[in-house]
Amino acid sequence: MKLLESLYNKVFINIVVHHESSNVYAEVCSKKGVINSYEELFDTKHLNEKMLSFINSLCKESPFYYISILDNSSYQGAVPTCSKNKLAFYNDMSDCEYKCYQSNWTYYTSKNDLYEIERSYEKIGIDLIYSPFTVLAKFFEDKIDTYMAMYVLIQDEHISLGVFKESQLLYAEHIYFDNDLENEELIETDTTIDLDLEDEGIDLEDVSVIDDIDSLDDFGDIEDLDAIDDIDEFSSGEDVEEELNQGLMEEKVSETAPDDFNEEYQIFTKIQKSINTFYKSSKYESAFVESMYIADSVGLSSDLKKYFEEEMFLTVYIRQIRLGAEIADLAKAEVGL
Amino acid sequence: MKYSYIKPRNKSAITPEIKLMLTFFSITLFMLFSTYAFLLYKDYSFTNELVHITNKKNRLETNIADMKVQILFIKKENVLAQKIQTKNAVLKDSITNLFDLVPERITLSEAKLDEKSLLLKGITPNKDVYNFMLQAPLRSIFHRTYSSFYPAGNGWLSFVSTNYTDDEKTVSQKEIEVEN
């Protein structure tokens, strides 16, 4: 049977579900490498006839086809241990499917959501379901080993972030946000502020200084700022290689439309909130985040980087990520190609 | 490196199309081998039958030869039987004729019929009755006839008649001698 298998090419079909569309990326691989690749965007979040027909046509290329999907469950995450006894300390895993990543940390997702994914795609059948955290860890594999930083994967509706220190996860969070809903909320809030300005103007007396001080507290318990000098990476730890890549990327990003402002500000606030949680929570090992690596699958503008750099003094590196291709690489490694 | 939450389904190189093709080829091969096996069996069966038939043929040929000999023998027996039957018929006719020849007034006491001779013993009232009524027909049948008489007790005469038929060659020679 193995002999027969070696005669056939392998087809890796990878589905990434976005806000209102699904991206299907496929690679036809032989032992020598990728022979052919296909990519198609469908205007649906679910399996429709057009998508089914496209996937079926790919499946016909070889009996050895593997359909992978990126888990978009809202109830998923990662915890900084592989010990089953300690998992419950971070999260209730009773209804979760979890796996240990290289004996360092554990990623998990809701069992119900996994069943839901399998049920939604039962017409084609799903072979592999990947967590965005594994994608993130594999994507920044070269950095995670050496740089203590926050690593973020940004998708249409999801942000998966993790703080890694020498391959060990310190903190992780998966954030789901509904673009439309959040935009509406933001617009409503802006309107209220405008009205206030029109009606009453700005009364500096009313501005509470205590609130601002509280917000500074969100940066964690930095008791002794002199201790910052002890952190080696703070002044000289800049990633030169990533800086060069960054320069190339920024040329492209500068063309991004101004409509992305709200969305990117939301992303910023979400991540900022998450960093605050990391600093505040006693569950997690404390560390100071000074750089951030962002895997961008949506085409962010330079604004997001600017927010982080100006407001949180973080060094931010943004890398473009093709989720389909990354999942295909994971699937290939899993199948043993 | 296994990072997926689920295990991939088992993949098989045998797709439904290949299954169909394999089934088709299996059936074809099965039929071919069945036919081949059937032909082999038939060949073996025919060879056995041929040997059996050859043996039977030889046996029959031997039987036929035996029967031919028997038929020849039977034919000979038949011929012999026919000869005997003919002879018996002739003898029967001769006896019948003989007894027809004997007149009522002559009484035979002994008759001995050989192949070429006839011996008659009996009594006759007188010689004339014998000469005219018995000797005359006997003479016409046999080539040579000899008679002798001696008196019986009651005034009749006992007679002994010896008659011979000669071979055709002897008769012909005698006739030639007489003519000369």
Interface residues (C-beta under 8 A of the other chain):
Chain A: M1 L4 E5 L7 Y8 P63 F64 Y65 Y66 S68 D71 E97 K99 Y101 T109 L114 E118 G125 I126 D127 L128 I129 Y130 S131 T134 K138 L330 A331 A333 E334 V335
Chain B: M1 K2 Y3 S4 Y5 I6 P8 R9 K11 S12 A13 I14 T15 I18
